[in-house]
Amino acid sequence: MKNKISLFALSIGLLASCSTKTEEAAQQSTITHLESPAQAESGEPFLFTYQDSIVYFSWIEKKGEESTFKLASLIDGKWTTPKTIASGNSWFVNWADYPMMARNQDGFIAHFLDRSADGKFTYDVKFTTSQSAESTWANPKILHDDGKQAEHGFVSLVPYEDKFFVTWLDGRNTVMEGMENMDHGHHGEMSLRAAILDSNGNKLDEWELDKRTCDCCQTSAAITASGPVVVYRDRSDEEIRDMSIVRLVNGEWTAPQSINNDNWKIAGCPVNGPRVSAIGNTIATAWFTMASDSAQVNVIFSNNGGETFGKAIRVDEGSPIGRVDIVLLDEQSAMISWMEGTEVKVAEVRSDGTKKPSITVATSSESRSSGFPQMTKSGDKLIFAWTDSKEKTIKLASLNL
């Protein structure tokens, strides 16, 4: 009898084990690798979806001193022939401060970083517009008008009605006269600014949103039913560098408000910014923190346009390095991607705190050269892009939802 029970228990255990492995295999099999239009010596990928249908993929290719900003779109599972947005031999190309593009009903906009002087961290944000992906792009313009040889970057671009909303970190207050070319030697504070541009690149409004922020973490912006919001890594006088949000409400920007009190005190920039996604007045934000020396990737939801937030939900598996992205699926759930050591992970998380098992999208590298993996949603698929630092090119994949 004991032997029969033992054999029965063993068979149940084996069935459970096989079932688990089958489920894991099924999850992994939903990842489909896409042929990449990016050539060798490429990096800084970015993904953008227009009206939940057309996916655009932008990146930079390097040949000697020249950098070329390219764009392709995904049609019927294949990428179109790449088009050149802009090129130059004085660009500031950085693993974390990657160029972006966006599209609205009237056309396209894209930005890149171009050096303004010989200093390592003296560069401008330049942007260019186009009526279509096939048209010639306009001569680039400088986004900011301070005229300072300082750091400007970590831009976020999003369509806003028939215009574009743009936000960036601005170093105009970090330099003093005669000290512009100092190597990251700030004598003032990095600030957060934003502007609204029309489809031809004309600036309609501009604001300073926060006069003191973390120096080199990505910003993130979204358009809610109430208006634009910006989420970013703030910086207190005590060097607490947690995530804050500012919102444009009835034509006025709110004061910076912490989305969650991590209380991460760090006397330096972790180069690891947040990402935000919005549907109506539902917001979901993902971010990385090492408060109390505990590395975590968290997500938090708001159902009132960012006025208040629920409880932070931890999504990582114990060894995250951050580099997050997020896409809302509906008003209760979001897909979050992050790097867990060398693996690019993605998982669905609901606002009630429940989380589905994570899926490994790819194996990458913890090095800077692997950059920040990107994710976007198109219909019933997620599209991913990441840099393969060994092959020095960009890889792409899709996941069926």
C-alpha positions in Angstrom: 0.0 0.0 0.0 2.8 2.4 0.9 4.5 1.7 -2.4 1.3 2.4 -4.3 0.9 5.7 -2.4 4.5 6.6 -3.1 4.2 5.8 -6.8 0.9 7.8 -6.9 2.5 10.8 -5.3 5.5 10.5 -7.5 3.3 10.4 -10.6 1.4 13.5 -9.5 4.7 15.2 -8.8 6.0 14.4 -12.2 2.8 15.5 -13.9 2.9 18.8 -11.9 6.5 19.3 -12.9 5.8 18.5 -16.6 2.8 20.9 -16.4 4.9 23.7 -15.0 7.6 23.1 -17.6 5.0 23.0 -20.4 3.4 26.3 -19.2 6.9 27.9 -19.1 7.7 26.6 -22.5 4.4 27.9 -23.9 5.1 31.3 -22.4 8.6 31.4 -23.9 7.3 30.2 -27.3 5.2 33.3 -27.7 8.3 35.3 -28.2 8.9 35.7 -32.0 12.2 37.2 -33.1 11.9 39.8 -35.9 14.5 40.5 -38.5 16.1 43.8 -37.7 16.7 46.6 -40.3 19.5 48.0 -38.2 23.0 47.3 -39.5 26.3 46.8 -37.5 27.5 49.4 -35.1 23.9 50.4 -34.2 22.3 51.3 -30.9 20.1 53.6 -29.0 16.8 52.0 -30.1 13.4 53.6 -29.6 9.9 52.3 -30.4 6.7 54.3 -31.0 3.2 53.2 -31.9 0.8 55.5 -33.8 -2.9 54.9 -32.9 -2.2 51.4 -31.6 -1.5 50.2 -35.1 1.7 51.4 -36.9 5.0 50.7 -35.1 7.9 52.9 -35.7 11.5 51.9 -34.9 14.3 54.5 -34.7 18.0 54.0 -34.0 21.5 55.4 -34.5 24.2 53.8 -36.7 27.8 54.8 -36.4 30.4 54.9 -39.2 33.6 56.4 -38.0 32.8 59.8 -36.6 29.5 60.1 -38.4 26.2 59.2 -36.7 23.0 58.5 -38.7 19.6 58.6 -37.2 17.3 56.1 -39.0 13.6 55.2 -39.0 11.6 52.2 -40.2 8.0 51.0 -39.8 6.6 47.6 -39.2 4.1 46.4 -41.9 2.8 42.8 -42.0 5.5 41.6 -39.7 8.4 43.1 -41.7 10.3 46.4 -41.4 10.3 48.9 -44.3 13.5 50.1 -45.9 15.1 52.4 -43.4 14.9 56.2 -44.0 17.4 58.7 -42.7 16.1 61.4 -40.3 19.4 63.2 -39.8 23.1 62.7 -39.7 26.2 64.4 -38.3 29.7 64.1 -37.0 29.4 66.2 -33.9 26.6 64.4 -32.1 26.6 63.4 -28.5 25.7 59.7 -28.6 25.0 58.2 -25.2 23.8 54.8 -24.1 21.1 56.2 -21.8 20.1 59.4 -23.5 18.7 58.0 -26.7 16.9 59.9 -29.5 13.1 59.7 -29.8 10.5 60.2 -32.5 6.7 60.7 -32.4 3.8 61.1 -34.9 0.5 63.0 -34.8 -2.2 63.4 -37.4 -0.2 66.0 -39.2 3.3 64.7 -39.3 6.4 63.5 -37.5 9.0 64.9 -35.0 12.3 63.5 -33.9 15.2 64.7 -31.7 18.9 64.1 -31.2 21.8 65.6 -29.3 24.5 67.7 -31.0 27.6 69.1 -29.3 27.7 72.9 -28.7 31.3 73.0 -27.7 34.4 70.9 -27.0 33.4 70.0 -23.5 32.4 66.4 -22.8 29.0 67.4 -21.5 28.1 70.5 -23.6 25.4 69.6 -26.1 22.1 70.9 -27.4 18.8 69.1 -28.0 18.0 69.5 -31.7 14.7 68.5 -33.3 13.4 68.0 -36.8 9.9 67.6 -38.4 8.5 65.9 -41.4 5.1 65.6 -43.0 5.5 61.9 -43.6 8.0 59.1 -43.0 8.8 59.2 -46.7 9.3 63.0 -46.9 12.5 65.0 -46.4 13.0 66.1 -42.8 13.3 69.8 -42.1 16.6 71.5 -41.1 17.1 70.8 -37.4 16.4 73.5 -34.8 17.6 73.9 -31.2 14.8 73.1 -28.8 15.9 75.4 -26.0 16.8 79.1 -26.3 19.1 79.7 -23.4 22.3 79.8 -25.5 24.3 78.1 -22.8 27.1 75.6 -23.5 25.7 73.1 -21.0 23.9 69.7 -20.8 20.5 69.4 -22.4 18.9 66.1 -22.9 16.8 63.2 -21.6 13.9 64.2 -23.8 10.4 62.8 -23.9 8.2 63.4 -27.0 4.5 62.6 -27.2 1.7 63.6 -29.5 -0.7 66.2 -27.9 -3.9 66.7 -29.9 -2.6 68.2 -33.3 0.6 69.3 -31.6 3.6 67.7 -29.7 4.4 67.9 -26.1 8.1 67.7 -25.2 9.9 67.7 -21.9 13.7 67.6 -21.1 16.4 68.1 -18.5 18.0 71.5 -18.9 21.4 72.5 -17.7 21.3 76.2 -18.3 21.6 76.8 -14.5 24.4 74.3 -13.9 27.1 76.4 -15.5 28.7 79.7 -14.6 30.3 82.2 -17.1 33.8 81.0 -18.0 33.1 77.5 -16.7 30.9 76.1 -19.5 33.4 73.4 -20.5 34.0 71.8 -17.1 33.7 68.1 -17.2 30.3 67.4 -15.5 31.3 70.1 -13.0 28.0 71.5 -12.1 27.9 74.9 -10.3 24.1 75.0 -10.2 21.1 72.8 -10.5 19.6 70.7 -13.3 16.1 71.8 -14.1 13.1 70.2 -15.8 11.4 72.1 -18.6 8.6 71.5 -21.1 7.2 73.0 -24.2 4.4 72.6 -26.8 5.4 72.6 -30.5 3.1 72.7 -33.5 3.6 70.2 -36.3 6.0 72.5 -38.1 8.2 72.8 -35.0 7.1 76.2 -33.9 7.2 76.7 -30.1 3.8 77.7 -28.7 4.5 77.5 -24.9 7.4 76.8 -22.6 7.7 76.3 -18.9 10.2 75.4 -16.1 8.5 72.6 -14.2 11.1 71.9 -11.5 14.2 73.9 -10.7 16.1 71.1 -9.1 16.1 67.5 -10.4 18.4 64.5 -10.7 21.0 65.2 -13.4 20.9 62.3 -15.9 17.8 60.1 -15.4 15.3 59.7 -18.3 12.1 61.7 -18.1 8.8 60.3 -19.2 5.6 62.0 -20.3 2.0 60.9 -21.1 -1.2 62.6 -22.1 -4.2 62.0 -19.7 -7.8 63.0 -20.2 -6.9 66.0 -18.1 -3.7 67.0 -19.9 0.0 66.2 -20.0 1.9 64.7 -17.1 5.6 64.3 -16.6 7.3 61.7 -14.3 11.0 62.1 -13.4 13.6 61.5 -10.8 13.6 64.5 -8.4 16.4 65.7 -6.1 15.8 67.2 -2.7 18.2 69.3 -0.7 19.0 66.2 1.3 19.8 64.2 -1.8 16.6 62.1 -1.8 16.1 61.1 -5.4 12.6 59.6 -5.7 10.1 59.8 -8.5 7.9 63.0 -8.8 5.1 64.0 -11.0 3.9 67.3 -12.4 0.6 67.8 -14.2 -0.8 70.5 -16.4 -4.3 71.2 -15.0 -6.5 74.0 -16.3 -3.5 75.7 -18.0 -1.3 75.7 -14.8 1.4 73.2 -13.8 1.1 71.6 -10.4 4.0 71.7 -7.9 6.2 68.5 -7.9 4.6 65.7 -6.0 6.3 62.4 -5.0 4.5 59.4 -6.4 5.9 57.1 -3.6 8.2 57.9 -0.7 11.1 55.4 -1.3 13.5 57.7 0.4 16.5 56.7 -1.7 19.4 58.9 -0.6 22.2 58.9 -3.1 24.8 61.5 -3.8 24.9 61.0 -7.5 22.7 60.2 -10.5 21.8 56.5 -10.9 21.0 57.0 -14.6 17.8 55.0 -14.3 14.6 56.9 -15.0 10.9 56.1 -14.9 8.4 55.3 -17.6 4.7 56.3 -17.5 1.7 55.2 -19.6 -1.8 56.6 -19.6 -5.3 55.6 -20.8 -7.9 58.3 -20.0 -7.1 59.4 -16.5 -5.6 56.0 -15.5 -1.8 56.3 -15.1 0.8 53.5 -14.5 4.4 54.3 -13.7 7.3 51.9 -13.4 10.7 52.8 -11.8 13.9 51.5 -10.2 15.1 52.3 -6.7 17.8 51.1 -4.3 16.3 52.6 -1.2 17.7 50.9 2.0 20.3 49.2 -0.3 17.5 47.0 -1.8 17.3 47.0 -5.6 13.7 47.0 -6.7 11.5 47.6 -9.7 8.1 48.9 -8.7 4.9 50.0 -10.5 2.2 52.2 -9.2 -1.3 53.1 -10.5 -3.4 56.2 -10.3 -7.1 56.5 -11.4 -7.4 60.3 -11.3 -4.7 61.5 -13.7 -1.9 61.4 -11.2 -3.5 63.4 -8.4 -3.2 60.5 -6.0 -1.6 57.0 -6.3 -2.3 53.6 -4.9 0.3 51.4 -3.2 3.6 50.6 -4.9 3.8 47.0 -6.3 7.1 45.2 -6.6 7.6 43.4 -9.8 11.2 42.3 -10.0 12.6 38.9 -8.9 15.4 39.8 -6.6 18.3 41.0 -8.8 17.0 43.9 -11.0 19.2 46.6 -12.6 16.2 48.7 -13.7 16.0 50.0 -17.3 12.2 49.9 -17.2 9.4 50.4 -19.7 5.6 50.2 -19.3 2.5 50.0 -21.4 -1.1 50.1 -20.0 -3.3 47.3 -21.5 -6.5 48.7 -20.0 -7.5 50.7 -16.9 -6.6 47.8 -14.5 -3.5 46.2 -16.0 -0.1 47.1 -17.4 2.9 45.3 -19.0 6.2 46.2 -17.3 9.6 45.3 -18.8 12.9 45.6 -16.9 16.3 44.0 -16.8 16.8 41.3 -14.2 20.6 41.0 -14.2 21.4 40.2 -17.9 17.8 39.2 -18.8 15.1 41.4 -20.3 11.9 40.5 -18.5 8.3 41.4 -19.0 5.3 40.8 -16.8 1.6 41.8 -16.5 0.7 43.5 -13.3 -2.8 44.6 -12.2 -3.7 47.6 -10.1 -4.9 45.3 -7.3 -1.4 44.0 -6.9 -1.6 40.7 -8.7 1.1 39.7 -11.1 1.3 37.1 -13.7 4.5 35.0 -14.2 7.3 36.9 -15.9 8.5 36.1 -19.4 12.1 36.3 -20.5 12.3 38.3 -23.7 16.0 38.1 -24.3 19.4 37.7 -22.7 21.4 40.9 -22.9 24.2 42.4 -20.8 24.5 44.6 -17.7 27.0 46.8 -19.5 26.2 50.3 -20.6 26.6 49.4 -24.2 23.5 47.2 -24.0 21.5 50.4 -23.4 17.8 50.6 -22.4 15.4 47.9 -23.8 12.3 49.4 -25.4 8.7 48.2 -25.6 5.6 49.3 -27.4 2.1 47.8 -28.0 0.4 47.4 -31.3 -3.0 45.7 -31.4 -2.6 42.3 -29.6 1.2 42.3 -29.7 4.1 43.8 -27.8 7.2 44.8 -29.8 10.6 44.8 -28.1 14.0 46.3 -29.1 17.3 45.9 -27.3 21.0 46.3 -28.1 23.2 43.2 -28.4 26.4 44.6 -27.0 28.4 41.6 -28.3 27.2 41.8 -31.9 26.9 45.7 -31.7 23.5 45.7 -33.3 19.9 45.9 -32.3 17.6 42.9 -31.9 13.8 42.9 -32.1 11.0 40.6 -31.0 7.3 40.4 -30.6 5.0 38.8 -28.0 1.4 37.8 -28.5 -0.8 39.1 -25.7 
